Amino acid sequence: MGLWNWAVDTYGRSGVAEAALALQDDHGQNVPLLLWAAFARTTDPEALAAAAALARTWETSAILPLRGVRRALKAPLPPTPDAAREALRAQVKAAELAAERRLLEALETIDPGRASLASLSDALAAAGRAWDPSLDPDQLASLARALA
């Protein structure tokens, strides 16, 4: 199974979306990067640095701008009818999801150095620190539990 299909299946499991979104919203983490790390199970510094750089580029260029527009469209924008605003918001949400899919597809091309597969907790901690060196690995515990 490829990364995208695995991520969609995994994200739909109980508790995964909530834990991932809390890490994104409360701790600035990149959910596609964390999902890639859980899939790849790597602590290889070169692979993690490449993955974090790629995720940062996609997040800055596409994902965050689309997320900002989607969130801005949540509130009414008179005189635009709510149905029209919601339809546009759904289109932006679909574009945001497409950008996250492209990111996951690009992350899948990074060789995780599979010489020895890391534990889920170690892989998540390594990815979280590659994204933000100040991250407390304990903040990843709820996601690790949901993914296990």
MDAnalysis code that builds the backbone (N, CA, C; Angstrom):
import MDAnalysis as mda
import numpy as np

u = mda.Universe.empty(444, n_residues=148, atom_resindex=np.repeat(np.arange(148), 3), trajectory=True)
u.add_TopologyAttr("name", ["N", "CA", "C"] * 148)
u.add_TopologyAttr("resid", np.arange(1, 149))
u.add_TopologyAttr("resname", ["MET", "GLY", "LEU", "TRP", "ASN", "TRP", "ALA", "VAL", "ASP", "THR", "TYR", "GLY", "ARG", "SER", "GLY", "VAL", "ALA", "GLU", "ALA", "ALA", "LEU", "ALA", "LEU", "GLN", "ASP", "ASP", "HIS", "GLY", "GLN", "ASN", "VAL", "PRO", "LEU", "LEU", "LEU", "TRP", "ALA", "ALA", "PHE", "ALA", "ARG", "THR", "THR", "ASP", "PRO", "GLU", "ALA", "LEU", "ALA", "ALA", "ALA", "ALA", "ALA", "LEU", "ALA", "ARG", "THR", "TRP", "GLU", "THR", "SER", "ALA", "ILE", "LEU", "PRO", "LEU", "ARG", "GLY", "VAL", "ARG", "ARG", "ALA", "LEU", "LYS", "ALA", "PRO", "LEU", "PRO", "PRO", "THR", "PRO", "ASP", "ALA", "ALA", "ARG", "GLU", "ALA", "LEU", "ARG", "ALA", "GLN", "VAL", "LYS", "ALA", "ALA", "GLU", "LEU", "ALA", "ALA", "GLU", "ARG", "ARG", "LEU", "LEU", "GLU", "ALA", "LEU", "GLU", "THR", "ILE", "ASP", "PRO", "GLY", "ARG", "ALA", "SER", "LEU", "ALA", "SER", "LEU", "SER", "ASP", "ALA", "LEU", "ALA", "ALA", "ALA", "GLY", "ARG", "ALA", "TRP", "ASP", "PRO", "SER", "LEU", "ASP", "PRO", "ASP", "GLN", "LEU", "ALA", "SER", "LEU", "ALA", "ARG", "ALA", "LEU", "ALA"])
u.atoms.positions = np.array([
    [0.848, -1.176, 0.000],
    [0.000, 0.000, 0.000],
    [0.890, 1.233, 0.000],
    [0.566, 2.190, -0.841],
    [1.329, 3.426, -0.912],
    [1.031, 4.348, 0.260],
    [1.870, 5.345, 0.408],
    [1.755, 6.277, 1.530],
    [0.405, 6.991, 1.547],
    [-0.055, 7.488, 0.398],
    [-1.318, 8.230, 0.382],
    [-2.467, 7.368, 0.898],
    [-2.615, 6.164, 0.355],
    [-3.713, 5.291, 0.783],
    [-3.564, 4.908, 2.253],
    [-2.335, 4.634, 2.683],
    [-2.100, 4.319, 4.079],
    [-2.493, 5.512, 4.964],
    [-2.106, 6.706, 4.557],
    [-2.398, 7.907, 5.347],
    [-3.901, 8.143, 5.451],
    [-4.615, 7.977, 4.355],
    [-6.071, 8.172, 4.381],
    [-6.722, 7.145, 5.310],
    [-6.328, 5.878, 5.180],
    [-6.880, 4.834, 6.052],
    [-6.537, 5.112, 7.512],
    [-5.295, 5.462, 7.767],
    [-4.822, 5.685, 9.129],
    [-5.472, 6.921, 9.749],
    [-5.580, 7.993, 8.981],
    [-6.162, 9.240, 9.479],
    [-7.610, 9.033, 9.896],
    [-8.282, 8.084, 9.259],
    [-9.675, 7.806, 9.585],
    [-9.868, 6.966, 10.837],
    [-8.788, 6.443, 11.389],
    [-8.896, 5.628, 12.595],
    [-9.200, 6.501, 13.808],
    [-9.831, 5.904, 14.775],
    [-10.239, 6.612, 15.983],
    [-9.061, 7.309, 16.657],
    [-9.208, 8.602, 16.888],
    [-8.238, 9.383, 17.633],
    [-7.086, 9.954, 16.826],
    [-6.862, 9.455, 15.615],
    [-5.699, 9.907, 14.841],
    [-5.883, 11.354, 14.392],
    [-7.019, 11.666, 13.780],
    [-7.242, 13.033, 13.286],
    [-7.163, 14.041, 14.431],
    [-7.782, 13.716, 15.559],
    [-7.793, 14.640, 16.689],
    [-6.379, 14.895, 17.202],
    [-5.600, 13.818, 17.350],
    [-4.228, 13.962, 17.849],
    [-3.365, 14.720, 16.849],
    [-3.518, 14.409, 15.561],
    [-2.723, 15.072, 14.524],
    [-3.056, 16.556, 14.442],
    [-4.341, 16.879, 14.465],
    [-4.734, 18.288, 14.371],
    [-4.324, 19.071, 15.612],
    [-4.327, 18.439, 16.778],
    [-3.847, 19.121, 17.985],
    [-2.362, 19.439, 17.853],
    [-1.597, 18.508, 17.308],
    [-0.173, 18.771, 17.089],
    [0.024, 19.893, 16.080],
    [-0.806, 19.924, 15.053],
    [-0.720, 20.968, 14.038],
    [-1.101, 22.327, 14.621],
    [-2.247, 22.384, 15.269],
    [-2.778, 23.667, 15.722],
    [-2.130, 24.177, 17.008],
    [-1.779, 23.267, 17.913],
    [-1.241, 23.684, 19.210],
    [0.287, 23.730, 19.253],
    [0.944, 22.967, 18.352],
    [2.401, 22.858, 18.420],
    [3.084, 23.115, 17.087],
    [2.319, 23.549, 16.070],
    [2.908, 23.925, 14.790],
    [3.517, 22.788, 13.997],
    [3.120, 21.557, 14.287],
    [3.683, 20.415, 13.567],
    [3.045, 20.254, 12.186],
    [3.739, 19.550, 11.323],
    [3.277, 19.285, 9.962],
    [2.733, 17.861, 9.918],
    [1.423, 17.712, 9.765],
    [0.779, 16.396, 9.821],
    [1.278, 15.466, 8.717],
    [1.383, 15.906, 7.454],
    [1.906, 14.973, 6.454],
    [3.309, 14.454, 6.793],
    [4.158, 15.296, 7.341],
    [5.498, 14.850, 7.742],
    [5.408, 13.790, 8.833],
    [4.547, 14.002, 9.819],
    [4.393, 13.022, 10.887],
    [3.831, 11.708, 10.359],
    [2.874, 11.788, 9.442],
    [2.327, 10.562, 8.854],
    [3.395, 9.833, 8.046],
    [4.190, 10.582, 7.298],
    [5.298, 9.953, 6.559],
    [6.247, 9.249, 7.527],
    [6.565, 9.901, 8.638],
    [7.475, 9.317, 9.612],
    [6.905, 8.030, 10.193],
    [5.612, 8.023, 10.483],
    [4.974, 6.814, 11.011],
    [4.997, 5.693, 9.978],
    [4.860, 6.049, 8.726],
    [4.874, 5.075, 7.628],
    [6.288, 4.575, 7.361],
    [7.249, 5.490, 7.315],
    [8.628, 5.145, 6.956],
    [9.398, 4.548, 8.121],
    [9.024, 4.914, 9.351],
    [9.681, 4.416, 10.560],
    [11.198, 4.625, 10.517],
    [11.572, 5.864, 10.253],
    [12.994, 6.170, 10.171],
    [13.411, 7.197, 11.211],
    [14.656, 7.094, 11.627],
    [15.287, 8.131, 12.437],
    [16.546, 8.624, 11.725],
    [16.690, 8.249, 10.454],
    [17.853, 8.640, 9.667],
    [17.892, 10.166, 9.535],
    [18.944, 10.824, 10.035],
    [18.997, 12.295, 10.017],
    [18.923, 12.890, 8.618],
    [19.567, 12.268, 7.645],
    [19.531, 12.804, 6.285],
    [18.128, 12.719, 5.692],
    [17.471, 11.585, 5.870],
    [16.110, 11.425, 5.353],
    [15.164, 12.405, 6.041],
    [15.307, 12.550, 7.349],
    [14.438, 13.461, 8.098],
    [14.673, 14.915, 7.705],
    [15.920, 15.290, 7.502],
    [16.220, 16.666, 7.085],
    [15.627, 16.939, 5.706],
    [15.766, 15.990, 4.789],
    [15.203, 16.155, 3.449],
    [13.680, 16.230, 3.512],
    [13.072, 15.360, 4.327],
    [11.612, 15.349, 4.450],
    [11.103, 16.645, 5.080],
    [11.771, 17.116, 6.122],
    [11.348, 18.358, 6.777],
    [11.492, 19.552, 5.838],
    [12.573, 19.594, 5.068],
    [12.761, 20.701, 4.116],
    [11.674, 20.682, 3.045],
    [11.376, 19.515, 2.546],
    [10.318, 19.382, 1.538],
    [8.970, 19.794, 2.117],
    [8.665, 19.318, 3.315],
    [7.396, 19.665, 3.952],
    [7.305, 21.164, 4.223],
    [8.413, 21.771, 4.630],
    [8.417, 23.203, 4.895],
    [8.122, 24.004, 3.619],
    [8.710, 23.572, 2.509],
    [8.468, 24.248, 1.236],
    [7.000, 24.153, 0.841],
    [6.439, 22.953, 0.924],
    [5.026, 22.767, 0.562],
    [4.112, 23.517, 1.521],
    [4.432, 23.466, 2.797],
    [3.581, 24.143, 3.775],
    [3.559, 25.647, 3.519],
    [4.729, 26.224, 3.304],
    [4.831, 27.666, 3.085],
    [4.187, 28.098, 1.771],
    [4.441, 27.322, 0.718],
    [4.007, 27.716, -0.617],
    [2.540, 27.432, -0.908],
    [2.021, 26.337, -0.394],
    [0.680, 25.924, -0.797],
    [-0.266, 25.664, 0.378],
    [0.155, 24.855, 1.325],
    [-0.776, 24.381, 2.338],
    [-1.258, 25.498, 3.261],
    [-0.340, 26.269, 3.844],
    [-0.766, 27.328, 4.764],
    [-1.602, 28.412, 4.092],
    [-1.234, 28.859, 2.878],
    [-2.108, 29.843, 2.234],
    [-3.521, 29.312, 1.994],
    [-3.632, 28.069, 1.544],
    [-4.958, 27.487, 1.315],
    [-5.712, 27.306, 2.631],
    [-5.021, 26.851, 3.665],
    [-5.664, 26.680, 4.974],
    [-6.172, 28.019, 5.497],
    [-5.376, 29.065, 5.307],
    [-5.802, 30.390, 5.751],
    [-7.068, 30.863, 5.052],
    [-7.136, 30.636, 3.746],
    [-8.342, 31.016, 2.992],
    [-9.530, 30.184, 3.463],
    [-9.323, 28.868, 3.605],
    [-10.424, 27.990, 4.054],
    [-10.954, 28.443, 5.409],
    [-10.062, 28.745, 6.330],
    [-10.507, 29.168, 7.657],
    [-11.188, 30.531, 7.611],
    [-10.693, 31.423, 6.761],
    [-11.318, 32.749, 6.636],
    [-12.729, 32.646, 6.067],
    [-12.959, 31.643, 5.235],
    [-14.276, 31.467, 4.620],
    [-15.275, 30.776, 5.540],
    [-14.864, 30.440, 6.737],
    [-15.773, 29.780, 7.670],
    [-16.859, 30.739, 8.162],
    [-16.492, 31.982, 8.356],
    [-17.439, 32.987, 8.853],
    [-18.228, 33.601, 7.693],
    [-19.447, 34.043, 7.967],
    [-20.238, 34.709, 6.923],
    [-19.498, 35.918, 6.343],
    [-19.703, 36.135, 5.050],
    [-19.109, 37.280, 4.348],
    [-20.195, 38.019, 3.562],
    [-21.042, 38.770, 4.301],
    [-22.110, 39.488, 3.609],
    [-21.545, 40.437, 2.557],
    [-22.162, 40.615, 1.458],
    [-23.499, 40.138, 1.106],
    [-23.496, 38.773, 0.400],
    [-22.374, 38.086, 0.379],
    [-22.319, 36.781, -0.277],
    [-23.224, 35.800, 0.467],
    [-24.081, 35.102, -0.260],
    [-24.938, 34.099, 0.397],
    [-24.090, 32.989, 1.023],
    [-24.554, 32.489, 2.162],
    [-23.814, 31.444, 2.869],
    [-23.556, 30.226, 1.986],
    [-24.520, 29.852, 1.174],
    [-24.353, 28.670, 0.318],
    [-23.210, 28.876, -0.676],
    [-23.086, 30.052, -1.231],
    [-22.013, 30.345, -2.184],
    [-20.660, 30.354, -1.476],
    [-20.634, 30.953, -0.284],
    [-19.393, 30.981, 0.493],
    [-18.976, 29.570, 0.880],
    [-19.913, 28.761, 1.328],
    [-19.609, 27.380, 1.715],
    [-19.148, 26.553, 0.515],
    [-19.727, 26.808, -0.659],
    [-19.295, 26.087, -1.860],
    [-17.847, 26.438, -2.204],
    [-17.510, 27.708, -2.092],
    [-16.131, 28.126, -2.341],
    [-15.204, 27.533, -1.286],
    [-15.637, 27.535, -0.032],
    [-14.836, 26.961, 1.045],
    [-14.572, 25.474, 0.790],
    [-15.560, 24.761, 0.291],
    [-15.375, 23.339, -0.027],
    [-14.352, 23.155, -1.146],
    [-14.355, 24.051, -2.117],
    [-13.366, 23.979, -3.200],
    [-11.957, 24.237, -2.664],
    [-11.835, 25.210, -1.787],
    [-10.529, 25.522, -1.199],
    [-10.061, 24.356, -0.325],
    [-10.982, 23.757, 0.420],
    [-10.641, 22.593, 1.252],
    [-10.142, 21.450, 0.369],
    [-10.779, 21.236, -0.759],
    [-10.336, 20.188, -1.688],
    [-8.941, 20.502, -2.235],
    [-8.668, 21.772, -2.508],
    [-7.339, 22.165, -2.985],
    [-6.289, 21.974, -1.883],
    [-6.644, 22.282, -0.649],
    [-5.735, 22.078, 0.484],
    [-5.412, 20.587, 0.639],
    [-6.424, 19.746, 0.541],
    [-6.209, 18.303, 0.627],
    [-5.349, 17.809, -0.534],
    [-5.578, 18.359, -1.724],
    [-4.759, 17.985, -2.887],
    [-3.298, 18.378, -2.671],
    [-3.069, 19.533, -2.072],
    [-1.690, 19.954, -1.780],
    [-1.048, 19.012, -0.766],
    [-1.802, 18.591, 0.238],
    [-1.266, 17.641, 1.213],
    [-0.983, 16.285, 0.554],
    [-1.828, 15.907, -0.396],
    [-1.574, 14.656, -1.118],
    [-0.291, 14.757, -1.935],
    [-0.096, 15.888, -2.639],
    [1.144, 16.065, -3.410],
    [2.356, 16.015, -2.497],
    [2.231, 16.599, -1.310],
    [3.333, 16.554, -0.358],
    [3.621, 15.114, 0.055],
    [2.595, 14.366, 0.398],
    [2.802, 12.967, 0.780],
    [3.422, 12.169, -0.362],
    [2.976, 12.416, -1.592],
    [3.561, 11.718, -2.734],
    [5.036, 12.070, -2.903],
    [5.378, 13.326, -2.660],
    [6.783, 13.739, -2.751],
    [7.589, 13.142, -1.598],
    [7.024, 13.119, -0.394],
    [7.719, 12.527, 0.749],
    [7.994, 11.042, 0.518],
    [7.089, 10.384, -0.154],
    [7.244, 8.948, -0.403],
    [8.478, 8.645, -1.252],
    [8.957, 9.632, -2.003],
    [10.136, 9.412, -2.845],
    [11.441, 9.499, -2.062],
    [11.378, 9.962, -0.815],
    [12.581, 10.075, 0.009],
    [12.927, 8.701, 0.565],
    [14.153, 8.290, 0.365],
    [14.618, 7.000, 0.877],
    [14.802, 7.122, 2.390],
    [14.013, 6.369, 3.172],
    [14.115, 6.495, 4.625],
    [15.281, 5.743, 5.235],
    [16.110, 5.106, 4.416],
    [17.232, 4.348, 4.959],
    [16.742, 3.194, 5.808],
    [16.087, 2.250, 5.203],
    [15.414, 1.158, 5.909],
    [16.347, 0.096, 6.490],
    [17.594, 0.396, 6.717],
    [18.508, -0.602, 7.281],
    [17.927, -1.194, 8.564],
    [17.391, -0.354, 9.418],
    [16.707, -0.857, 10.605],
    [15.514, 0.048, 10.862],
    [14.342, -0.548, 10.920],
    [13.135, 0.238, 11.140],
    [13.061, 0.687, 12.599],
    [12.793, 1.963, 12.780],
    [12.669, 2.529, 14.122],
    [11.291, 2.227, 14.688],
    [11.159, 2.351, 15.979],
    [9.839, 2.223, 16.599],
    [8.991, 3.416, 16.165],
    [7.691, 3.258, 16.274],
    [6.776, 4.340, 15.929],
    [7.080, 5.579, 16.762],
    [7.249, 5.423, 18.046],
    [7.528, 6.572, 18.930],
    [8.829, 7.263, 18.562],
    [9.869, 6.469, 18.295],
    [11.161, 7.058, 17.925],
    [11.075, 7.793, 16.592],
    [10.370, 7.214, 15.620],
    [10.232, 7.850, 14.302],
    [9.453, 9.149, 14.410],
    [8.366, 9.148, 15.170],
    [7.582, 10.378, 15.351],
    [8.405, 11.443, 16.071],
    [9.127, 11.043, 17.105],
    [9.948, 12.008, 17.843],
    [11.024, 12.604, 16.952],
    [11.649, 11.766, 16.139],
    [12.701, 12.260, 15.241],
    [12.126, 13.225, 14.212],
    [10.966, 12.910, 13.666],
    [10.336, 13.806, 12.683],
    [9.881, 15.100, 13.346],
    [9.298, 14.980, 14.526],
    [8.858, 16.182, 15.244],
    [10.013, 17.119, 15.540],
    [11.171, 16.542, 15.925],
    [12.358, 17.365, 16.202],
    [12.970, 17.905, 14.912],
    [12.876, 17.142, 13.814],
    [13.383, 17.652, 12.529],
    [12.579, 18.869, 12.105],
    [11.312, 18.875, 12.434],
    [10.438, 20.004, 12.097],
    [10.663, 21.165, 13.062],
    [10.764, 20.850, 14.353],
    [10.927, 21.873, 15.386],
    [11.808, 21.296, 16.497],
    [13.081, 21.669, 16.505],
    [14.009, 21.104, 17.496],
    [13.592, 21.326, 18.943],
    [12.737, 22.290, 19.211],
    [12.322, 22.560, 20.589],
    [11.116, 21.721, 21.013],
    [10.593, 20.897, 20.126],
    [9.417, 20.090, 20.451],
    [9.706, 19.117, 21.584],
    [8.816, 19.060, 22.540],
    [8.889, 18.069, 23.607],
    [8.297, 16.778, 23.048],
    [9.079, 15.703, 22.945],
    [8.570, 14.454, 22.363],
    [7.318, 13.923, 23.054],
    [7.108, 14.285, 24.326],
    [5.899, 13.847, 25.030],
    [4.633, 14.379, 24.364],
    [4.750, 15.485, 23.625],
    [3.601, 16.043, 22.938],
    [3.113, 15.131, 21.814],
    [3.938, 14.179, 21.407],
    [3.576, 13.251, 20.336],
    [2.920, 11.977, 20.868],
    [2.827, 11.844, 22.179],
    [2.337, 10.600, 22.782],
    [0.924, 10.250, 22.338],
    [0.017, 11.220, 22.277],
    [-1.365, 10.907, 21.902],
    [-1.439, 10.423, 20.453],
    [-0.619, 10.998, 19.577],
    [-0.619, 10.529, 18.187],
    [-0.028, 9.128, 18.121],
    [1.047, 8.875, 18.843],
    [1.654, 7.541, 18.848],
    [0.652, 6.495, 19.339],
    [-0.101, 6.821, 20.386],
    [-1.106, 5.887, 20.894],
    [-2.196, 5.630, 19.852],
    [-2.633, 6.681, 19.180],
    [-3.707, 6.529, 18.194],
    [-3.238, 5.742, 16.976],
    [-1.961, 5.881, 16.629],
    [-1.432, 5.177, 15.461],
    [-1.078, 3.727, 15.769],
    [-0.832, 3.406, 17.039],
    [-0.387, 2.045, 17.406],
    [-1.468, 1.004, 17.200],
])
